[in-house]
Amino acid sequence: MMLRLCVSVALLLSVSVTTQAAGDAAAGKSKAVVCTSCHGVDGKAMIPTYPNLAGQNAQYLELSLKAYRNGERKAGQAAIMAGMSSSLSDEDIADLAAYFSSL
């Protein structure tokens, strides 16, 4: 009985994560033009202090961009990223995350 409950809870949790709205990678590619000056055309930064975005987890990218936009991140290049992300909608962020995670 306990095993069945654990399996059921695990399945519910996995379904809720996978049913989150995913961004549109094609739309993200067109929105990523401004990102390329620091993060590289292929999502691989040429400057060591800037992170590579190619292949990064989409959920991590979304959470990070929203944290920059909302002023919740303060360290490193946060001031630059706050300015870059301030005009992004949630849809823009989801699209960018989908694009960079697909590289």
FIDRENTI-941303 format. One record per atom (N, C-alpha, C): residue number from 0; residue in one letter; x negated, y negated, z. Coordinates in Angstrom, 2 decimals, always signed. Atoms other than C-alpha are relative to their C-alpha. Layout:
<fidrens>
<seq = NUM | type = A | c1 = X | c2 = Y | c3 = Z>
...
</fidrens>
This chain:
<fidrens>
<seq = 0 | type = M | c1 = -0.83 | c2 = +1.19 | c3 = +0.00>
<seq = 0 | type = M | c1 = +0.00 | c2 = +0.00 | c3 = +0.00>
<seq = 0 | type = M | c1 = -0.87 | c2 = -1.25 | c3 = +0.00>
<seq = 1 | type = M | c1 = +0.88 | c2 = +1.15 | c3 = -0.08>
<seq = 1 | type = M | c1 = -2.78 | c2 = -2.44 | c3 = +0.94>
<seq = 1 | type = M | c1 = -0.80 | c2 = -0.17 | c3 = -1.29>
<seq = 2 | type = L | c1 = +0.74 | c2 = +0.06 | c3 = +1.26>
<seq = 2 | type = L | c1 = -4.75 | c2 = -1.56 | c3 = -2.19>
<seq = 2 | type = L | c1 = +0.87 | c2 = -0.57 | c3 = -1.10>
<seq = 3 | type = R | c1 = -0.93 | c2 = +0.49 | c3 = +1.01>
<seq = 3 | type = R | c1 = -1.70 | c2 = -2.19 | c3 = -4.35>
<seq = 3 | type = R | c1 = +0.21 | c2 = -1.51 | c3 = +0.15>
<seq = 4 | type = L | c1 = -0.16 | c2 = +1.42 | c3 = -0.26>
<seq = 4 | type = L | c1 = -1.22 | c2 = -5.59 | c3 = -2.70>
<seq = 4 | type = L | c1 = -1.23 | c2 = -0.78 | c3 = -0.45>
<seq = 5 | type = C | c1 = +1.24 | c2 = +0.67 | c3 = +0.42>
<seq = 5 | type = C | c1 = -4.87 | c2 = -6.52 | c3 = -3.27>
<seq = 5 | type = C | c1 = -0.11 | c2 = -0.08 | c3 = -1.51>
<seq = 6 | type = V | c1 = +0.05 | c2 = -0.02 | c3 = +1.46>
<seq = 6 | type = V | c1 = -4.69 | c2 = -5.48 | c3 = -6.92>
<seq = 6 | type = V | c1 = +1.01 | c2 = -0.99 | c3 = -0.57>
<seq = 7 | type = S | c1 = -1.02 | c2 = +0.94 | c3 = +0.47>
<seq = 7 | type = S | c1 = -1.46 | c2 = -7.46 | c3 = -7.39>
<seq = 7 | type = S | c1 = -0.45 | c2 = -1.45 | c3 = +0.16>
<seq = 8 | type = V | c1 = +0.48 | c2 = +1.36 | c3 = -0.24>
<seq = 8 | type = V | c1 = -2.96 | c2 = -10.59 | c3 = -5.85>
<seq = 8 | type = V | c1 = -1.12 | c2 = -0.34 | c3 = -0.98>
<seq = 9 | type = A | c1 = +1.10 | c2 = +0.23 | c3 = +0.94>
<seq = 9 | type = A | c1 = -6.10 | c2 = -10.23 | c3 = -7.98>
<seq = 9 | type = A | c1 = +0.52 | c2 = -0.25 | c3 = -1.41>
<seq = 10 | type = L | c1 = -0.58 | c2 = +0.20 | c3 = +1.32>
<seq = 10 | type = L | c1 = -4.01 | c2 = -9.91 | c3 = -11.13>
<seq = 10 | type = L | c1 = +0.69 | c2 = -1.35 | c3 = -0.11>
<seq = 11 | type = L | c1 = -0.66 | c2 = +1.31 | c3 = +0.02>
<seq = 11 | type = L | c1 = -1.92 | c2 = -12.95 | c3 = -10.25>
<seq = 11 | type = L | c1 = -1.00 | c2 = -1.13 | c3 = -0.08>
<seq = 12 | type = L | c1 = +1.03 | c2 = +1.04 | c3 = +0.04>
<seq = 12 | type = L | c1 = -5.03 | c2 = -15.01 | c3 = -9.62>
<seq = 12 | type = L | c1 = -0.65 | c2 = -0.08 | c3 = -1.37>
<seq = 13 | type = S | c1 = +0.64 | c2 = +0.02 | c3 = +1.31>
<seq = 13 | type = S | c1 = -6.60 | c2 = -13.99 | c3 = -12.90>
<seq = 13 | type = S | c1 = +0.93 | c2 = -0.55 | c3 = -1.06>
<seq = 14 | type = V | c1 = -0.97 | c2 = +0.53 | c3 = +0.96>
<seq = 14 | type = V | c1 = -3.42 | c2 = -14.79 | c3 = -14.82>
<seq = 14 | type = V | c1 = +0.10 | c2 = -1.51 | c3 = +0.14>
<seq = 15 | type = S | c1 = -0.14 | c2 = +1.44 | c3 = -0.17>
<seq = 15 | type = S | c1 = -3.15 | c2 = -18.26 | c3 = -13.30>
<seq = 15 | type = S | c1 = -1.21 | c2 = -0.75 | c3 = -0.53>
<seq = 16 | type = V | c1 = +1.19 | c2 = +0.65 | c3 = +0.53>
<seq = 16 | type = V | c1 = -6.73 | c2 = -19.06 | c3 = -14.28>
<seq = 16 | type = V | c1 = +0.01 | c2 = +0.02 | c3 = -1.51>
<seq = 17 | type = T | c1 = +0.06 | c2 = -0.10 | c3 = +1.45>
<seq = 17 | type = T | c1 = -6.38 | c2 = -17.82 | c3 = -17.83>
<seq = 17 | type = T | c1 = +1.16 | c2 = -0.71 | c3 = -0.69>
<seq = 18 | type = T | c1 = -1.11 | c2 = +0.69 | c3 = +0.64>
<seq = 18 | type = T | c1 = -3.05 | c2 = -19.57 | c3 = -18.44>
<seq = 18 | type = T | c1 = -0.11 | c2 = -1.51 | c3 = +0.08>
<seq = 19 | type = Q | c1 = +0.19 | c2 = +1.44 | c3 = -0.01>
<seq = 19 | type = Q | c1 = -4.45 | c2 = -23.01 | c3 = -17.82>
<seq = 19 | type = Q | c1 = -0.15 | c2 = -0.50 | c3 = -1.43>
<seq = 20 | type = A | c1 = +0.08 | c2 = +0.55 | c3 = +1.34>
<seq = 20 | type = A | c1 = -4.22 | c2 = -25.26 | c3 = -20.84>
<seq = 20 | type = A | c1 = -1.45 | c2 = -0.13 | c3 = -0.42>
<seq = 21 | type = A | c1 = +1.36 | c2 = +0.08 | c3 = +0.53>
<seq = 21 | type = A | c1 = -7.33 | c2 = -24.89 | c3 = -22.93>
<seq = 21 | type = A | c1 = -0.05 | c2 = -1.14 | c3 = -1.01>
<seq = 22 | type = G | c1 = +0.17 | c2 = +1.09 | c3 = +0.94>
<seq = 22 | type = G | c1 = -8.70 | c2 = -27.71 | c3 = -24.99>
<seq = 22 | type = G | c1 = -0.16 | c2 = +0.50 | c3 = -1.42>
<seq = 23 | type = D | c1 = +0.16 | c2 = -0.27 | c3 = +1.43>
<seq = 23 | type = D | c1 = -9.04 | c2 = -27.86 | c3 = -28.75>
<seq = 23 | type = D | c1 = -1.44 | c2 = -0.31 | c3 = -0.38>
<seq = 24 | type = A | c1 = +1.43 | c2 = +0.17 | c3 = +0.30>
<seq = 24 | type = A | c1 = -12.68 | c2 = -27.29 | c3 = -29.72>
<seq = 24 | type = A | c1 = -0.21 | c2 = -0.86 | c3 = -1.25>
<seq = 25 | type = A | c1 = +0.15 | c2 = +0.80 | c3 = +1.22>
<seq = 25 | type = A | c1 = -12.19 | c2 = -28.81 | c3 = -33.19>
<seq = 25 | type = A | c1 = +0.21 | c2 = -1.48 | c3 = +0.30>
<seq = 26 | type = A | c1 = -0.23 | c2 = +1.39 | c3 = -0.41>
<seq = 26 | type = A | c1 = -10.75 | c2 = -31.99 | c3 = -31.68>
<seq = 26 | type = A | c1 = -1.16 | c2 = -0.49 | c3 = +0.86>
<seq = 27 | type = G | c1 = +1.13 | c2 = +0.36 | c3 = -0.85>
<seq = 27 | type = G | c1 = -13.55 | c2 = -31.96 | c3 = -29.11>
<seq = 27 | type = G | c1 = -1.24 | c2 = -0.34 | c3 = -0.80>
<seq = 28 | type = K | c1 = +1.18 | c2 = +0.28 | c3 = +0.84>
<seq = 28 | type = K | c1 = -16.17 | c2 = -31.87 | c3 = -31.85>
<seq = 28 | type = K | c1 = +0.02 | c2 = -1.44 | c3 = -0.52>
<seq = 29 | type = S | c1 = -0.08 | c2 = +1.37 | c3 = +0.51>
<seq = 29 | type = S | c1 = -14.91 | c2 = -35.13 | c3 = -33.32>
<seq = 29 | type = S | c1 = -0.12 | c2 = -1.03 | c3 = +1.12>
<seq = 30 | type = K | c1 = +0.10 | c2 = +0.90 | c3 = -1.14>
<seq = 30 | type = K | c1 = -14.72 | c2 = -36.70 | c3 = -29.85>
<seq = 30 | type = K | c1 = -1.39 | c2 = -0.02 | c3 = +0.61>
<seq = 31 | type = A | c1 = +1.31 | c2 = -0.16 | c3 = -0.62>
<seq = 31 | type = A | c1 = -18.25 | c2 = -35.56 | c3 = -28.95>
<seq = 31 | type = A | c1 = -1.10 | c2 = -0.84 | c3 = -0.64>
<seq = 32 | type = V | c1 = +1.02 | c2 = +0.78 | c3 = +0.71>
<seq = 32 | type = V | c1 = -20.04 | c2 = -37.92 | c3 = -31.33>
<seq = 32 | type = V | c1 = -0.79 | c2 = -0.90 | c3 = +0.96>
<seq = 33 | type = V | c1 = +0.68 | c2 = +0.90 | c3 = -0.94>
<seq = 33 | type = V | c1 = -20.83 | c2 = -40.39 | c3 = -28.54>
<seq = 33 | type = V | c1 = -0.88 | c2 = +0.78 | c3 = +0.99>
<seq = 34 | type = C | c1 = +0.76 | c2 = -0.83 | c3 = -0.96>
<seq = 34 | type = C | c1 = -22.10 | c2 = -37.55 | c3 = -26.31>
<seq = 34 | type = C | c1 = -1.36 | c2 = +0.42 | c3 = -0.56>
<seq = 35 | type = T | c1 = +1.21 | c2 = -0.54 | c3 = +0.63>
<seq = 35 | type = T | c1 = -24.76 | c2 = -36.53 | c3 = -28.83>
<seq = 35 | type = T | c1 = -1.24 | c2 = -0.85 | c3 = +0.21>
<seq = 36 | type = S | c1 = +1.18 | c2 = +0.85 | c3 = -0.19>
<seq = 36 | type = S | c1 = -27.01 | c2 = -39.51 | c3 = -28.16>
<seq = 36 | type = S | c1 = -0.82 | c2 = +0.42 | c3 = +1.21>
<seq = 37 | type = C | c1 = +0.73 | c2 = -0.47 | c3 = -1.19>
<seq = 37 | type = C | c1 = -27.91 | c2 = -38.05 | c3 = -24.75>
<seq = 37 | type = C | c1 = -0.07 | c2 = +1.52 | c3 = +0.08>
<seq = 38 | type = H | c1 = -0.09 | c2 = -1.44 | c3 = -0.18>
<seq = 38 | type = H | c1 = -26.82 | c2 = -34.42 | c3 = -24.91>
<seq = 38 | type = H | c1 = -0.32 | c2 = +0.80 | c3 = -1.25>
<seq = 39 | type = G | c1 = +0.41 | c2 = -0.67 | c3 = +1.22>
<seq = 39 | type = G | c1 = -27.96 | c2 = -33.64 | c3 = -28.46>
<seq = 39 | type = G | c1 = +1.16 | c2 = +0.39 | c3 = -0.91>
<seq = 40 | type = V | c1 = -1.01 | c2 = -0.33 | c3 = +1.00>
<seq = 40 | type = V | c1 = -26.07 | c2 = -32.90 | c3 = -31.67>
<seq = 40 | type = V | c1 = +0.55 | c2 = +1.40 | c3 = +0.22>
<seq = 41 | type = D | c1 = -0.40 | c2 = -1.38 | c3 = -0.23>
<seq = 41 | type = D | c1 = -25.96 | c2 = -29.21 | c3 = -30.77>
<seq = 41 | type = D | c1 = +0.27 | c2 = +0.30 | c3 = +1.47>
<seq = 42 | type = G | c1 = -0.25 | c2 = -0.17 | c3 = -1.43>
<seq = 42 | type = G | c1 = -25.32 | c2 = -29.80 | c3 = -27.05>
<seq = 42 | type = G | c1 = -1.24 | c2 = +0.34 | c3 = +0.80>
<seq = 43 | type = K | c1 = +1.27 | c2 = -0.28 | c3 = -0.67>
<seq = 43 | type = K | c1 = -28.99 | c2 = -29.26 | c3 = -26.23>
<seq = 43 | type = K | c1 = -0.79 | c2 = -1.30 | c3 = +0.06>
<seq = 44 | type = A | c1 = +0.63 | c2 = +1.31 | c3 = -0.20>
<seq = 44 | type = A | c1 = -30.52 | c2 = -32.40 | c3 = -24.77>
<seq = 44 | type = A | c1 = -1.49 | c2 = +0.05 | c3 = -0.30>
<seq = 45 | type = M | c1 = +1.42 | c2 = +0.10 | c3 = +0.29>
<seq = 45 | type = M | c1 = -33.93 | c2 = -33.53 | c3 = -25.95>
<seq = 45 | type = M | c1 = -0.75 | c2 = -0.66 | c3 = +1.15>
<seq = 46 | type = I | c1 = +0.60 | c2 = +0.67 | c3 = -1.15>
<seq = 46 | type = I | c1 = -34.55 | c2 = -35.52 | c3 = -22.76>
<seq = 46 | type = I | c1 = +0.23 | c2 = +0.89 | c3 = +1.22>
<seq = 47 | type = P | c1 = -0.12 | c2 = -0.97 | c3 = -1.10>
<seq = 47 | type = P | c1 = -35.26 | c2 = -33.28 | c3 = -19.74>
<seq = 47 | type = P | c1 = +0.96 | c2 = -0.41 | c3 = +1.14>
<seq = 48 | type = T | c1 = -0.88 | c2 = +0.42 | c3 = -1.09>
<seq = 48 | type = T | c1 = -33.21 | c2 = -35.39 | c3 = -17.29>
<seq = 48 | type = T | c1 = +1.48 | c2 = +0.08 | c3 = -0.36>
<seq = 49 | type = Y | c1 = -1.39 | c2 = -0.15 | c3 = +0.43>
<seq = 49 | type = Y | c1 = -30.02 | c2 = -34.88 | c3 = -19.34>
<seq = 49 | type = Y | c1 = +0.31 | c2 = +1.48 | c3 = -0.16>
<seq = 50 | type = P | c1 = -0.31 | c2 = -1.44 | c3 = +0.06>
<seq = 50 | type = P | c1 = -28.27 | c2 = -31.52 | c3 = -19.05>
<seq = 50 | type = P | c1 = +0.44 | c2 = +0.46 | c3 = -1.39>
<seq = 51 | type = N | c1 = -0.54 | c2 = -0.65 | c3 = +1.20>
<seq = 51 | type = N | c1 = -27.58 | c2 = -29.16 | c3 = -21.91>
<seq = 51 | type = N | c1 = +1.46 | c2 = +0.31 | c3 = +0.25>
<seq = 52 | type = L | c1 = -1.43 | c2 = -0.28 | c3 = -0.13>
<seq = 52 | type = L | c1 = -23.86 | c2 = -28.83 | c3 = -22.51>
<seq = 52 | type = L | c1 = +0.41 | c2 = +1.24 | c3 = -0.80>
<seq = 53 | type = A | c1 = -0.31 | c2 = -1.16 | c3 = +0.84>
<seq = 53 | type = A | c1 = -23.94 | c2 = -26.05 | c3 = -25.12>
<seq = 53 | type = A | c1 = +0.13 | c2 = +1.26 | c3 = +0.84>
<seq = 54 | type = G | c1 = -0.21 | c2 = -1.26 | c3 = -0.67>
<seq = 54 | type = G | c1 = -22.48 | c2 = -22.84 | c3 = -23.79>
<seq = 54 | type = G | c1 = +0.38 | c2 = -0.10 | c3 = +1.47>
<seq = 55 | type = Q | c1 = -0.37 | c2 = +0.19 | c3 = -1.41>
<seq = 55 | type = Q | c1 = -21.62 | c2 = -24.34 | c3 = -20.42>
<seq = 55 | type = Q | c1 = +1.46 | c2 = +0.44 | c3 = +0.20>
<seq = 56 | type = N | c1 = -1.35 | c2 = -0.43 | c3 = -0.35>
<seq = 56 | type = N | c1 = -18.48 | c2 = -23.05 | c3 = -18.70>
<seq = 56 | type = N | c1 = +0.97 | c2 = -1.17 | c3 = -0.18>
<seq = 57 | type = A | c1 = -0.96 | c2 = +1.07 | c3 = +0.31>
<seq = 57 | type = A | c1 = -15.46 | c2 = -25.07 | c3 = -19.92>
<seq = 57 | type = A | c1 = +0.62 | c2 = -0.59 | c3 = +1.26>
<seq = 58 | type = Q | c1 = -0.62 | c2 = +0.51 | c3 = -1.23>
<seq = 58 | type = Q | c1 = -13.87 | c2 = -25.32 | c3 = -16.48>
<seq = 58 | type = Q | c1 = -0.98 | c2 = -0.88 | c3 = +0.77>
<seq = 59 | type = Y | c1 = +1.01 | c2 = +0.82 | c3 = -0.67>
<seq = 59 | type = Y | c1 = -17.12 | c2 = -26.64 | c3 = -15.01>
<seq = 59 | type = Y | c1 = -0.12 | c2 = -1.35 | c3 = -0.69>
<seq = 60 | type = L | c1 = +0.10 | c2 = +1.26 | c3 = +0.74>
<seq = 60 | type = L | c1 = -17.37 | c2 = -29.25 | c3 = -17.77>
<seq = 60 | type = L | c1 = +1.21 | c2 = -0.89 | c3 = +0.28>
<seq = 61 | type = E | c1 = -1.21 | c2 = +0.79 | c3 = -0.28>
<seq = 61 | type = E | c1 = -13.77 | c2 = -30.35 | c3 = -17.20>
<seq = 61 | type = E | c1 = -0.06 | c2 = -0.62 | c3 = +1.40>
<seq = 62 | type = L | c1 = +0.06 | c2 = +0.51 | c3 = -1.38>
<seq = 62 | type = L | c1 = -14.20 | c2 = -30.65 | c3 = -13.45>
<seq = 62 | type = L | c1 = -1.07 | c2 = -1.08 | c3 = +0.14>
<seq = 63 | type = S | c1 = +1.09 | c2 = +0.99 | c3 = -0.09>
<seq = 63 | type = S | c1 = -17.50 | c2 = -32.52 | c3 = -13.88>
<seq = 63 | type = S | c1 = +0.41 | c2 = -1.32 | c3 = -0.63>
<seq = 64 | type = L | c1 = -0.40 | c2 = +1.24 | c3 = +0.67>
<seq = 64 | type = L | c1 = -16.13 | c2 = -35.03 | c3 = -16.38>
<seq = 64 | type = L | c1 = +1.08 | c2 = -0.74 | c3 = +0.78>
<seq = 65 | type = K | c1 = -1.04 | c2 = +0.64 | c3 = -0.80>
<seq = 65 | type = K | c1 = -13.07 | c2 = -35.67 | c3 = -14.24>
<seq = 65 | type = K | c1 = -0.59 | c2 = -0.62 | c3 = +1.27>
<seq = 66 | type = A | c1 = +0.66 | c2 = +0.54 | c3 = -1.21>
<seq = 66 | type = A | c1 = -15.29 | c2 = -36.16 | c3 = -11.18>
<seq = 66 | type = A | c1 = -0.76 | c2 = -1.28 | c3 = -0.34>
<seq = 67 | type = Y | c1 = +0.69 | c2 = +1.23 | c3 = +0.42>
<seq = 67 | type = Y | c1 = -17.42 | c2 = -38.69 | c3 = -13.08>
<seq = 67 | type = Y | c1 = +1.02 | c2 = -1.11 | c3 = -0.25>
<seq = 68 | type = R | c1 = -1.02 | c2 = +0.99 | c3 = +0.34>
<seq = 68 | type = R | c1 = -14.33 | c2 = -40.46 | c3 = -14.42>
<seq = 68 | type = R | c1 = +0.67 | c2 = -0.57 | c3 = +1.25>
<seq = 69 | type = N | c1 = -0.69 | c2 = +0.42 | c3 = -1.22>
<seq = 69 | type = N | c1 = -12.74 | c2 = -40.61 | c3 = -10.95>
<seq = 69 | type = N | c1 = -0.93 | c2 = -0.55 | c3 = +1.06>
<seq = 70 | type = G | c1 = +0.95 | c2 = +0.57 | c3 = -0.96>
<seq = 70 | type = G | c1 = -15.91 | c2 = -41.85 | c3 = -9.24>
<seq = 70 | type = G | c1 = -0.37 | c2 = +0.93 | c3 = +1.14>
<seq = 71 | type = E | c1 = +0.28 | c2 = -0.97 | c3 = -1.07>
<seq = 71 | type = E | c1 = -16.32 | c2 = -38.66 | c3 = -7.21>
<seq = 71 | type = E | c1 = -1.43 | c2 = +0.52 | c3 = -0.03>
<seq = 72 | type = R | c1 = +1.41 | c2 = -0.39 | c3 = +0.09>
<seq = 72 | type = R | c1 = -19.88 | c2 = -37.98 | c3 = -8.40>
<seq = 72 | type = R | c1 = -0.84 | c2 = -1.26 | c3 = +0.07>
<seq = 73 | type = K | c1 = +0.80 | c2 = +1.20 | c3 = -0.24>
<seq = 73 | type = K | c1 = -22.55 | c2 = -40.39 | c3 = -7.27>
<seq = 73 | type = K | c1 = -1.48 | c2 = +0.15 | c3 = -0.35>
<seq = 74 | type = A | c1 = +1.44 | c2 = -0.22 | c3 = +0.16>
<seq = 74 | type = A | c1 = -25.97 | c2 = -38.79 | c3 = -7.85>
<seq = 74 | type = A | c1 = -0.42 | c2 = +0.01 | c3 = -1.47>
<seq = 75 | type = G | c1 = +0.58 | c2 = -0.13 | c3 = +1.34>
<seq = 75 | type = G | c1 = -28.27 | c2 = -38.67 | c3 = -10.85>
<seq = 75 | type = G | c1 = +0.48 | c2 = -1.07 | c3 = -0.96>
<seq = 76 | type = Q | c1 = -0.46 | c2 = +0.90 | c3 = +1.06>
<seq = 76 | type = Q | c1 = -26.80 | c2 = -40.20 | c3 = -13.98>
<seq = 76 | type = Q | c1 = +1.49 | c2 = -0.34 | c3 = +0.15>
<seq = 77 | type = A | c1 = -1.43 | c2 = +0.20 | c3 = -0.23>
<seq = 77 | type = A | c1 = -23.37 | c2 = -40.66 | c3 = -12.38>
<seq = 77 | type = A | c1 = +0.50 | c2 = -1.36 | c3 = -0.47>
<seq = 78 | type = A | c1 = -0.44 | c2 = +1.33 | c3 = +0.42>
<seq = 78 | type = A | c1 = -23.22 | c2 = -44.39 | c3 = -13.10>
<seq = 78 | type = A | c1 = +0.20 | c2 = -0.05 | c3 = -1.52>
<seq = 79 | type = I | c1 = -0.12 | c2 = -0.05 | c3 = +1.46>
<seq = 79 | type = I | c1 = -23.81 | c2 = -43.79 | c3 = -16.79>
<seq = 79 | type = I | c1 = +1.21 | c2 = +0.83 | c3 = -0.40>
<seq = 80 | type = M | c1 = -1.10 | c2 = -0.89 | c3 = +0.35>
<seq = 80 | type = M | c1 = -21.37 | c2 = -40.90 | c3 = -16.92>
<seq = 80 | type = M | c1 = +1.36 | c2 = -0.57 | c3 = +0.42>
<seq = 81 | type = A | c1 = -1.25 | c2 = +0.64 | c3 = -0.41>
<seq = 81 | type = A | c1 = -18.71 | c2 = -42.87 | c3 = -15.03>
<seq = 81 | type = A | c1 = +0.48 | c2 = -0.94 | c3 = -1.10>
<seq = 82 | type = G | c1 = -0.35 | c2 = +0.91 | c3 = +1.08>
<seq = 82 | type = G | c1 = -18.80 | c2 = -45.49 | c3 = -17.75>
<seq = 82 | type = G | c1 = +0.40 | c2 = +0.73 | c3 = -1.27>
<seq = 83 | type = M | c1 = -0.27 | c2 = -0.75 | c3 = +1.22>
<seq = 83 | type = M | c1 = -18.84 | c2 = -42.93 | c3 = -20.55>
<seq = 83 | type = M | c1 = +1.34 | c2 = +0.74 | c3 = +0.09>
<seq = 84 | type = S | c1 = -1.22 | c2 = -0.81 | c3 = -0.15>
<seq = 84 | type = S | c1 = -15.91 | c2 = -40.96 | c3 = -19.12>
<seq = 84 | type = S | c1 = +1.23 | c2 = -0.81 | c3 = +0.42>
<seq = 85 | type = S | c1 = -1.10 | c2 = +0.80 | c3 = -0.56>
<seq = 85 | type = S | c1 = -13.76 | c2 = -43.84 | c3 = -17.84>
<seq = 85 | type = S | c1 = +1.22 | c2 = -0.09 | c3 = -0.91>
<seq = 86 | type = S | c1 = -1.14 | c2 = +0.13 | c3 = +0.91>
<seq = 86 | type = S | c1 = -11.59 | c2 = -44.00 | c3 = -20.96>
<seq = 86 | type = S | c1 = +0.52 | c2 = +1.34 | c3 = -0.51>
<seq = 87 | type = L | c1 = -0.43 | c2 = -1.32 | c3 = +0.46>
<seq = 87 | type = L | c1 = -11.21 | c2 = -40.24 | c3 = -21.44>
<seq = 87 | type = L | c1 = +1.28 | c2 = +0.44 | c3 = +0.69>
<seq = 88 | type = S | c1 = -1.22 | c2 = -0.59 | c3 = -0.56>
<seq = 88 | type = S | c1 = -7.78 | c2 = -38.70 | c3 = -20.98>
<seq = 88 | type = S | c1 = -0.30 | c2 = +1.44 | c3 = +0.42>
<seq = 89 | type = D | c1 = +0.16 | c2 = -1.41 | c3 = -0.36>
<seq = 89 | type = D | c1 = -7.32 | c2 = -35.24 | c3 = -19.49>
<seq = 89 | type = D | c1 = -0.11 | c2 = +0.87 | c3 = -1.25>
<seq = 90 | type = E | c1 = +0.05 | c2 = -0.75 | c3 = +1.26>
<seq = 90 | type = E | c1 = -6.72 | c2 = -33.97 | c3 = -23.03>
<seq = 90 | type = E | c1 = -1.36 | c2 = -0.16 | c3 = -0.67>
<seq = 91 | type = D | c1 = +1.34 | c2 = +0.23 | c3 = +0.55>
<seq = 91 | type = D | c1 = -9.96 | c2 = -35.58 | c3 = -24.27>
<seq = 91 | type = D | c1 = -1.02 | c2 = +0.88 | c3 = +0.72>
<seq = 92 | type = I | c1 = +0.94 | c2 = -0.77 | c3 = -0.81>
<seq = 92 | type = I | c1 = -11.84 | c2 = -33.91 | c3 = -21.43>
<seq = 92 | type = I | c1 = +0.13 | c2 = +1.49 | c3 = -0.29>
<seq = 93 | type = A | c1 = -0.22 | c2 = -1.41 | c3 = +0.31>
<seq = 93 | type = A | c1 = -10.27 | c2 = -30.51 | c3 = -22.13>
<seq = 93 | type = A | c1 = -0.56 | c2 = +0.34 | c3 = -1.38>
<seq = 94 | type = D | c1 = +0.51 | c2 = -0.22 | c3 = +1.36>
<seq = 94 | type = D | c1 = -11.14 | c2 = -30.85 | c3 = -25.83>
<seq = 94 | type = D | c1 = -1.53 | c2 = +0.01 | c3 = -0.01>
<seq = 95 | type = L | c1 = +1.48 | c2 = +0.04 | c3 = -0.07>
<seq = 95 | type = L | c1 = -14.75 | c2 = -31.82 | c3 = -25.09>
<seq = 95 | type = L | c1 = -0.55 | c2 = +1.25 | c3 = +0.68>
<seq = 96 | type = A | c1 = +0.44 | c2 = -1.20 | c3 = -0.70>
<seq = 96 | type = A | c1 = -15.10 | c2 = -28.95 | c3 = -22.64>
<seq = 96 | type = A | c1 = +0.12 | c2 = +1.23 | c3 = -0.89>
<seq = 97 | type = A | c1 = -0.19 | c2 = -1.13 | c3 = +0.91>
<seq = 97 | type = A | c1 = -13.70 | c2 = -26.49 | c3 = -25.18>
<seq = 97 | type = A | c1 = -1.08 | c2 = +0.00 | c3 = -1.08>
<seq = 98 | type = Y | c1 = +1.01 | c2 = +0.10 | c3 = +1.05>
<seq = 98 | type = Y | c1 = -16.10 | c2 = -27.76 | c3 = -27.83>
<seq = 98 | type = Y | c1 = -1.39 | c2 = +0.40 | c3 = +0.52>
<seq = 99 | type = F | c1 = +1.35 | c2 = -0.28 | c3 = -0.48>
<seq = 99 | type = F | c1 = -19.30 | c2 = -27.72 | c3 = -25.77>
<seq = 99 | type = F | c1 = -0.15 | c2 = +1.44 | c3 = +0.51>
<seq = 100 | type = S | c1 = +0.10 | c2 = -1.38 | c3 = -0.48>
<seq = 100 | type = S | c1 = -18.49 | c2 = -24.35 | c3 = -24.19>
<seq = 100 | type = S | c1 = -0.05 | c2 = +0.99 | c3 = -1.16>
<seq = 101 | type = S | c1 = -0.01 | c2 = -0.89 | c3 = +1.17>
<seq = 101 | type = S | c1 = -18.04 | c2 = -22.88 | c3 = -27.69>
<seq = 101 | type = S | c1 = -1.34 | c2 = +0.04 | c3 = -0.73>
<seq = 102 | type = L | c1 = +1.29 | c2 = +0.05 | c3 = +0.72>
<seq = 102 | type = L | c1 = -21.57 | c2 = -23.80 | c3 = -28.81>
<seq = 102 | type = L | c1 = -0.96 | c2 = +1.08 | c3 = +0.47>
</fidrens>
